[in-house]
Amino acid sequence: MVLALERAAAPDADHSPIGRWIAPWRVDGTVLPPHQFAVAKGLVVLLWFFGEMAKFRGPFVALLPPLEWLPAGPTVWALRGLIVAGSILVLGGRAPRLGSGLVAAGLFGAITANALVYRNSLFFVAAVLLLIATHVGPVSTWLLRVQFSVMYAGAALNKLLIADWRDGTYFEHWQTVVLDNGWWTSLDGALPGPGLALVAGWTVIVTEFALAAMLMVRRTVWPALAIALVFHTIPVLTDGLTFGIFYSALVLAFFVFLEPDEAEHSWSPIRWAHDPRLPWFLTLTYVGLALTKDVLVAL
C-alpha cells in the first residue's frame, strides 16, 4: 500500500504566520507539502482558465431536493463567491487548506444543486481539493492517493455493468456516430478477428481495473502513472478530446504521488520531477499554450 510516504511537518514549521502572504509562484512555507500545494494552485488556475464558474446555474433537479428551494441568482453568486475567496487564499498562500476547502465547497455546491452542471471532471477536482484541505499528515496523503484508485475502479465497474460497453456497441457508436471518425471505420475493416470496438471497450475496462490496483501498491505506482498518462493522452491525439478540464487536471494531480525523500538519491530526471515548482510551471505552460494556440495555427 502507498502509506506514510512523507514526513509530517515539524511542530515549529512555518505555517504562513498572520500577516504573511506567499508569492503566487511559491509553494513552500505552509502546512501543506509543497507538491500538494502546487497541485492545489494549479487546479485553481485551471478552474479559472476553463471558466467553470461561468457555467454554474441555479438549482434544478438537485441531487438534494431541498436545494431546489434556494433562489437561483443569490445561490449562483454565493457559490462563485466561495471560489473567489478560496482562490485568493490558495494563490496567495495565506491559508491554503482553508482556501482549498472553500473552492471545493463551491464546486460541490454547484454540482449538487444542478444536475446539468454535474460532471465527473468537476467532481474529481472538488474531491482532490477537499482532500488537500483536510491534510493533517501521512494518512491524509494516503487518502488523497487512494482517490485515484477509487476513481479508476468506479469507472471500470460502471462500464462493466453496462451491456453496451461489454459488447462494443457504445464504443462503436462513439467513434462512428458521435465523433464521425473515418479512420476508425477503415481500421476496423482492415483488422481481422473480433470487432475493434469490442477489443477497445474491454481494453479500457481492463486498463482501468489494473490502474486501480497498481496505484495501491507502492512499487507499481510509477508504472501505473506512466500507463495512465498514455491511456489518457491517446484520445487527445486521436480524437482531440480533453473532456474539458479533466485531462489537464488529472495529469497535474498525478504530482500528489511524488515522494520528495526518494529524490535525494535518484538520477537527475527523477530529481527534476520532484521539484515542487514543476507542477506549477507545467500549469502555467499549459495555460499559456492553450491561450496562444490559435495564433500559432494562424502563423
C-alpha positions in Angstrom: 0.0 0.0 0.0 1.1 3.6 -0.5 1.4 4.6 3.1 3.1 7.3 5.0 5.3 8.4 2.1 6.4 11.7 3.5 7.3 13.2 6.9 4.8 15.2 8.8 5.5 18.9 9.2 7.6 19.8 12.2 5.7 21.4 15.1 7.7 24.7 14.6 7.3 24.6 10.8 6.4 27.9 9.1 2.7 27.8 8.6 2.2 31.2 7.0 2.1 33.3 10.1 -0.5 36.1 10.3 0.3 39.0 8.0 2.4 37.0 5.6 1.3 36.2 2.1 3.3 33.9 -0.2 4.1 34.9 -3.7 1.7 33.1 -6.2 4.6 31.2 -7.7 5.9 29.8 -4.4 4.7 26.6 -2.9 6.8 26.4 0.3 6.3 27.9 3.7 2.9 26.4 4.5 1.5 23.4 6.4 0.9 21.6 3.1 3.6 19.5 1.4 5.0 21.6 -1.5 3.7 19.2 -4.1 0.2 19.2 -2.8 0.2 23.0 -2.6 1.4 23.2 -6.2 -1.4 20.9 -7.3 -3.9 23.0 -5.4 -2.7 26.2 -7.0 -2.6 24.5 -10.5 -6.2 23.2 -10.1 -7.4 26.7 -9.1 -5.7 28.2 -12.1 -7.3 25.6 -14.4 -10.8 26.2 -13.0 -10.5 29.9 -13.9 -8.9 29.2 -17.2 -11.7 26.9 -18.3 -14.3 29.3 -17.0 -16.0 26.7 -14.8 -17.7 29.3 -12.6 -19.5 30.9 -15.6 -21.2 27.5 -16.2 -22.9 27.5 -12.8 -26.7 27.6 -12.8 -29.4 27.9 -10.3 -30.8 24.8 -8.5 -32.5 22.4 -10.9 -33.1 18.7 -10.5 -30.8 18.9 -7.5 -29.2 15.8 -6.1 -30.5 17.0 -2.7 -34.1 18.1 -3.4 -34.3 20.7 -0.6 -31.7 22.7 -2.6 -34.3 23.5 -5.2 -36.0 25.8 -2.8 -33.0 28.2 -2.9 -33.2 31.3 -5.1 -31.3 30.9 -8.3 -29.4 34.2 -8.6 -28.1 34.5 -5.0 -27.2 30.8 -4.9 -25.0 31.1 -8.0 -23.3 34.2 -6.8 -22.7 32.7 -3.3 -21.0 29.7 -4.9 -18.9 31.9 -7.1 -18.0 34.0 -4.1 -16.8 30.9 -2.2 -14.5 30.0 -5.1 -13.2 33.6 -5.5 -12.4 33.8 -1.8 -10.8 30.3 -1.8 -8.8 31.1 -4.9 -7.3 34.2 -3.3 -6.3 32.2 -0.2 -4.7 29.4 -2.3 -2.9 31.5 -4.8 -1.7 33.9 -2.1 -0.7 31.1 0.2 -2.2 32.7 3.2 -4.4 29.8 4.2 -4.1 27.1 1.5 -6.1 24.4 3.4 -9.0 26.8 4.1 -8.8 28.1 0.5 -8.9 24.7 -1.0 -11.8 23.8 1.2 -13.8 26.9 0.1 -13.1 26.1 -3.6 -14.2 22.5 -3.1 -17.3 23.7 -1.3 -18.2 26.0 -4.2 -17.8 23.1 -6.7 -19.7 20.6 -4.6 -22.5 23.1 -4.1 -22.8 23.8 -7.8 -22.8 20.2 -9.0 -25.2 19.1 -6.1 -27.7 21.9 -6.8 -28.0 21.4 -10.6 -27.8 18.1 -12.4 -26.9 19.9 -15.6 -23.8 21.3 -14.0 -22.6 18.0 -12.7 -19.6 16.5 -14.5 -17.2 13.8 -13.3 -14.3 16.1 -14.0 -15.6 18.8 -11.6 -16.3 16.2 -9.0 -12.8 14.9 -9.3 -11.3 18.4 -8.9 -13.5 19.1 -6.0 -12.6 15.8 -4.3 -8.9 16.4 -4.7 -9.1 19.9 -3.3 -11.2 18.7 -0.4 -8.6 16.0 0.5 -5.9 18.7 0.3 -7.9 20.9 2.5 -8.2 18.2 5.2 -4.5 17.4 5.1 -3.1 16.7 8.5 -0.3 14.3 7.8 0.7 10.9 6.2 -2.8 9.4 6.5 -4.3 12.4 4.6 -1.7 12.0 1.9 -2.6 8.3 1.6 -6.3 9.1 1.3 -5.6 11.6 -1.4 -3.7 9.0 -3.4 -6.5 6.4 -2.8 -8.9 8.8 -4.5 -7.3 7.9 -7.8 -7.7 4.2 -7.2 -11.4 4.7 -6.3 -11.9 6.8 -9.5 -10.4 4.2 -11.8 -12.2 1.3 -10.0 -15.5 3.1 -10.2 -15.1 4.0 -13.8 -14.2 0.4 -14.7 -17.1 -1.1 -12.7 -19.5 1.4 -14.2 -18.5 0.2 -17.7 -18.5 -3.4 -16.8 -22.1 -3.2 -15.7 -23.3 -1.7 -19.0 -24.1 -4.3 -21.7 -23.3 -1.8 -24.5 -19.8 -1.4 -23.1 -19.3 -5.2 -22.9 -20.3 -5.9 -26.4 -18.6 -2.9 -28.0 -21.8 -1.1 -29.0 -21.0 2.0 -27.0 -17.5 2.4 -28.4 -18.7 1.8 -32.0 -21.4 4.4 -31.6 -19.0 6.9 -30.0 -16.4 6.6 -32.8 -18.7 6.4 -35.8 -21.7 8.5 -34.9 -20.6 10.9 -32.2 -17.1 11.6 -33.5 -17.7 10.5 -37.1 -14.1 9.2 -37.3 -13.4 7.8 -40.8 -10.1 6.4 -39.7 -11.9 4.2 -37.2 -14.1 2.6 -39.8 -11.2 2.0 -42.1 -9.1 0.5 -39.4 -12.0 -1.7 -38.1 -12.5 -3.1 -41.6 -8.8 -3.8 -42.1 -8.2 -5.7 -38.9 -9.0 -9.4 -38.6 -10.6 -11.1 -35.6 -13.3 -9.6 -33.3 -14.6 -6.1 -33.9 -12.3 -3.2 -33.0 -14.9 -1.7 -30.8 -15.2 -4.9 -28.7 -11.4 -5.0 -28.2 -11.2 -1.3 -27.4 -14.0 -1.4 -24.9 -12.6 -4.3 -23.0 -9.1 -2.8 -23.2 -10.4 0.3 -21.4 -12.2 -1.7 -18.7 -9.2 -3.9 -18.0 -6.8 -1.0 -18.0 -8.9 1.0 -15.5 -9.1 -2.0 -13.2 -5.4 -2.5 -13.5 -4.6 1.1 -12.7 -6.9 1.0 -9.6 -4.9 -2.0 -8.3 -1.4 -0.8 -9.3 -1.9 2.6 -7.7 -2.4 0.9 -4.3 0.9 -0.8 -4.4 4.0 1.3 -3.8 6.4 -0.4 -6.2 3.9 -0.2 -9.1 2.9 3.4 -8.7 5.4 4.8 -11.2 4.5 2.2 -14.0 0.8 2.9 -13.2 1.3 6.7 -13.7 3.1 6.1 -17.0 0.3 3.8 -18.2 -2.3 6.3 -17.1 -0.6 9.1 -18.9 -0.6 7.2 -22.2 -4.1 5.9 -21.6 -5.5 9.5 -21.2 -3.3 11.0 -23.9 -4.4 8.6 -26.7 -7.9 10.3 -27.0 -6.2 13.7 -27.1 -4.0 12.6 -30.0 -6.6 10.5 -32.0 -9.8 12.4 -31.3 -8.7 15.8 -30.0 -10.6 15.1 -26.8 -9.5 16.5 -23.4 -13.0 16.3 -21.8 -12.9 19.9 -20.7 -10.8 20.4 -17.6 -10.4 16.6 -16.9 -7.3 15.8 -18.8 -5.1 18.7 -17.6 -6.5 18.5 -14.1 -5.8 14.7 -13.9 -2.3 14.9 -15.2 -1.5 17.8 -12.9 -2.9 15.9 -9.9 -0.6 13.0 -10.6 2.1 15.0 -8.8 0.5 14.1 -5.4 2.2 10.7 -5.9 5.7 12.2 -5.8 7.8 11.3 -2.8 10.4 14.0 -2.1 12.5 11.8 0.2 13.2 9.4 -2.7 14.6 12.2 -4.9 17.7 12.6 -2.8 19.4 9.5 -4.2 17.7 9.4 -7.6 19.1 10.3 -11.0 18.6 13.8 -12.3 15.3 13.5 -14.2 13.7 12.0 -11.1 15.0 14.8 -9.0 13.6 17.3 -11.5 10.2 15.5 -11.3 10.2 16.0 -7.6 10.9 19.7 -7.8 7.8 21.3 -6.2 7.9 24.1 -8.7 7.3 21.7 -11.7 3.6 21.1 -11.5 3.1 24.9 -11.0 5.3 25.6 -14.1 3.5 22.9 -16.2 0.2 24.5 -15.4 1.3 28.0 -16.5 2.9 26.5 -19.6 -0.3 24.6 -20.4 -2.5 27.7 -20.0 -0.1 29.8 -22.0 0.0 27.4 -24.9 -3.8 27.0 -24.9 -4.2 30.8 -25.0 -1.8 31.2 -27.9 -2.7 28.1 -29.9 -5.0 29.9 -32.3 -2.2 32.5 -33.0 0.3 29.7 -33.6 -2.1 27.9 -36.0 -2.7 31.1 -37.9 1.1 31.6 -38.4 
